[in-house]
Amino acid sequence: LKIRKRIEEGFGWLKTVGGLRKTKLIGRAKLSAQLLLGFSVYNLIRLGSLSGWWRGAHV
């Protein structure tokens, strides 16, 4: 359940912050590229929070 919560948090972040709630792109390749970019940014922010150099207060 903890792993599932972590996965759901990523998708929730992508919908609210990453702009995937209402996408403006057409096509599977463009949408998958936006998804890859969004998850990459989410992973960087998550790694930064874990290591301490990113304080997620202003996000």
C-alpha positions, 0 to 999 in steps of 0.5 A: 500500500505504501508503494501504491500511495507513492505511485498515486502521488506521482500521477496526482502531481502530474495532473496538478503541477505537470499540466496533464489534467488537460493536455494540449498535445495531439498524438501518442508520441507527443503525449508520451514525451510530455509524460516522460518529461513530467515524471523526470521533473517529479523524480528530480524534485523528489530526489532533491527533497530526500537529499535536502537541497530542495525545500518544496515550500514554494512549489 
